[in-house]
Amino acid sequence: MTFKSFLLGILASFGLAWMFVIAIPVAKMGKLAPVQMTDEEDSAYYERKISGRVLNGAKIYASNGCYACHTQLIRPTYAGHQIWRDDMAGMVDSEGNDTRRETTYYDYTGEKYAQIGLTRMGPDLSNLVYRVNKYAERTNLTAEQWLMEHLYNPRNNDIRLGEGGERLEMNWSNCPSQPQMFEKKIITGQGDKLALQKTLEGKEIVAKEEALVLISYLMSFHRDDVVPDSMDNSPKKVTGEDNN
């Protein structure tokens, strides 16, 4: 065999493979007409979008070890049915619309770590915003103000009211306070609208930027968006008394 025939054989081997595996399929696919999908055939697309301040809050959440006592995970039903817990996996509104579902891995999109937590010493935070809004409404605070009061003093009984407005005893809580996230300032004018209720000799306690960023992250916790059926492994919704 001459060198020329050897070279031609090599070129023919690779050339034929390239033609049949790449060139011809690409040419055929380029001529295909777009397929018109219908609502029945085309599945919904889901993506949880978070960015900027919220992502910075995730770092503060992690650096303060919040994941050691709080989870961000509505467990799959085979590991323990948690859909029924009030405001934990979502909610059922006055019109009967049910947003409760299990957690999917898409709920952590954008975050560097999926902070599912280590233990559930404190309540799960997956849909924290619903509970905070209820607590805040009972105490005439905004949700952000309620969270600030809680961060500064988790054992503050004044922000823990029951359904009937009764004060709840919270001295048993072992949640650590975060006073390092706050500072004292002299009250000027009407003061800071997000200042804590507690004042000290003409001074008010206001949140530092670190606390504000963390609260932005906590206020993003409403992971009950509607997801495609292919991503939703929650038990099938039932109606009537069984749904309570």
C-alpha positions in Angstrom: 0.0 0.0 0.0 1.4 3.4 -1.0 1.2 6.4 1.2 -1.2 8.1 -1.2 -3.7 5.3 -1.0 -3.4 5.2 2.8 -4.1 8.9 3.0 -7.1 8.6 0.7 -8.4 5.7 2.8 -8.2 7.8 6.0 -9.9 10.8 4.4 -12.7 8.5 3.0 -13.3 6.9 6.4 -13.6 10.2 8.3 -15.3 12.0 5.3 -18.1 9.4 4.9 -18.7 9.3 8.7 -18.9 13.1 8.8 -21.3 13.2 5.9 -23.8 10.6 7.1 -23.6 11.5 10.9 -23.4 15.3 10.7 -23.9 16.9 7.2 -26.9 15.0 5.9 -28.9 15.1 9.3 -28.2 18.9 9.7 -29.3 19.6 6.1 -32.6 17.6 6.6 -33.4 19.2 10.0 -32.8 22.7 8.5 -35.7 22.1 6.1 -38.2 21.0 8.8 -41.1 23.3 9.3 -41.8 24.6 12.9 -44.4 22.5 14.8 -47.4 24.5 16.0 -48.1 23.4 19.5 -51.5 23.6 21.2 -52.4 24.3 24.8 -53.1 20.7 25.4 -49.8 19.5 23.9 -47.5 22.2 25.2 -46.7 22.0 28.9 -46.2 25.0 31.1 -42.8 26.3 31.9 -41.8 27.2 35.5 -38.8 29.1 36.8 -38.5 30.8 40.1 -36.7 34.1 39.6 -34.7 35.7 42.4 -31.8 38.1 42.1 -29.9 41.0 43.7 -30.8 41.9 47.2 -32.7 38.6 47.8 -29.6 36.5 46.8 -27.5 38.6 49.2 -30.0 37.8 51.9 -29.5 34.1 51.2 -25.8 34.6 52.1 -26.6 36.3 55.4 -29.2 33.6 56.2 -26.5 31.0 55.7 -23.7 32.9 57.5 -25.9 33.2 60.6 -26.7 29.5 60.7 -30.5 29.9 60.2 -30.5 26.6 58.3 -29.4 24.7 61.5 -32.9 25.2 63.0 -35.2 26.0 60.1 -35.9 24.0 56.9 -37.0 25.2 53.5 -38.5 21.9 52.4 -42.1 20.6 52.2 -41.2 17.0 52.3 -42.5 14.6 49.6 -45.6 12.7 50.7 -43.8 9.4 50.9 -41.5 10.9 53.6 -44.4 12.4 55.6 -47.5 14.2 54.5 -47.1 17.9 55.3 -49.5 19.5 52.8 -52.2 19.8 55.5 -50.3 22.0 57.9 -51.7 25.6 58.0 -49.9 27.9 55.7 -46.9 25.7 55.6 -47.1 24.3 52.1 -49.2 27.1 50.6 -52.8 28.1 51.4 -56.4 27.6 50.5 -58.1 31.0 50.0 -61.7 32.0 50.7 -62.7 30.9 47.2 -61.3 27.5 47.6 -58.2 28.0 45.4 -55.6 25.6 46.8 -51.9 26.4 46.2 -50.4 23.8 48.5 -47.8 21.6 47.1 -44.5 19.8 47.8 -41.1 21.4 47.2 -39.4 20.9 43.9 -35.8 21.4 43.1 -36.8 24.4 40.9 -37.7 26.3 44.1 -34.0 26.8 44.7 -33.2 28.2 41.3 -30.7 31.0 41.4 -29.4 30.2 44.9 -25.9 28.9 45.2 -27.0 26.3 47.8 -30.4 24.7 48.4 -30.8 25.5 52.0 -33.1 22.7 52.9 -31.9 22.8 56.5 -30.4 20.4 59.0 -33.2 20.1 61.6 -36.7 21.5 62.1 -36.1 22.8 65.6 -38.0 25.9 64.4 -40.9 26.0 61.9 -40.3 25.4 58.2 -39.9 28.7 56.3 -40.9 27.6 52.7 -44.0 29.8 52.8 -43.1 32.0 55.7 -44.6 35.2 54.2 -48.2 33.9 54.7 -47.7 33.4 58.4 -45.9 36.7 58.9 -48.6 38.6 57.2 -51.2 37.1 59.6 -49.0 37.8 62.6 -48.3 41.4 61.5 -52.0 42.1 60.9 -52.9 41.1 64.4 -50.3 43.5 65.9 -50.9 46.4 63.6 -47.4 46.1 62.1 -46.2 45.6 58.5 -44.7 42.2 57.7 -41.3 43.8 57.5 -41.7 45.5 60.9 -42.9 42.2 62.5 -39.8 40.4 61.1 -37.5 43.1 62.5 -39.1 42.8 65.9 -38.7 39.1 65.8 -35.0 39.2 64.7 -34.2 41.7 67.5 -36.1 39.7 70.2 -37.7 36.4 69.3 -39.2 36.2 72.8 -41.1 39.4 72.5 -44.6 38.5 73.6 -46.1 41.7 72.3 -45.9 40.5 68.7 -47.3 37.1 69.5 -51.0 37.2 69.5 -53.5 34.4 69.1 -56.6 34.2 66.9 -58.6 36.0 69.6 -56.0 38.7 70.2 -54.6 37.1 73.3 -51.0 37.4 74.1 -49.0 34.2 73.6 -46.1 33.3 75.9 -42.9 33.0 73.8 -40.3 32.8 76.6 -39.8 29.1 75.8 -38.3 29.9 72.3 -34.6 29.2 72.0 -34.3 31.2 68.7 -31.2 33.4 69.0 -31.7 37.2 68.8 -29.7 39.2 66.3 -28.9 42.5 68.1 -25.7 42.9 66.0 -28.0 43.7 63.0 -29.4 46.8 64.7 -28.1 50.1 66.0 -29.4 52.9 68.2 -30.0 56.4 66.7 -31.2 59.7 68.1 -34.9 60.2 67.1 -35.3 63.0 64.7 -38.6 64.2 63.3 -41.1 61.4 63.1 -38.3 58.8 63.3 -37.6 55.8 61.1 -40.8 54.2 60.0 -39.1 50.8 60.3 -37.7 51.4 63.8 -38.6 49.0 66.6 -41.4 49.8 69.0 -38.9 49.9 71.9 -37.2 53.3 72.5 -34.3 54.1 74.8 -34.0 57.6 76.3 -34.8 59.5 73.1 -33.1 56.9 70.9 -34.7 54.4 68.5 -33.5 51.0 67.4 -33.2 50.7 63.7 -32.1 47.9 61.4 -28.8 47.9 59.7 -28.4 47.1 56.0 -27.7 43.5 56.9 -31.1 43.0 58.6 -32.9 44.8 55.7 -31.3 42.5 53.2 -32.1 39.4 55.3 -35.7 40.4 55.6 -35.9 40.9 51.8 -34.8 37.2 51.5 -37.3 36.0 54.1 -40.1 38.0 52.4 -39.5 36.0 49.2 -40.6 32.8 50.9 -43.8 31.9 49.1 -42.9 28.8 47.2 -46.3 27.7 46.2 -46.4 28.9 42.6 -48.3 26.7 40.2 -46.0 24.2 38.5 -46.5 21.8 35.6 -48.1 18.5 36.5 -44.8 16.8 35.5 -43.0 18.6 38.3 -45.8 18.4 40.9 -45.6 15.2 43.0 -48.1 16.4 45.6 -51.1 14.2 46.4 -54.1 14.8 44.2 -56.4 17.5 45.4 -59.7 16.3 46.9 -62.9 18.2 47.5 -65.3 18.3 50.4 -64.6 17.4 54.0 -61.5 15.4 53.0 -59.7 18.6 51.9 -59.8 20.1 55.4 
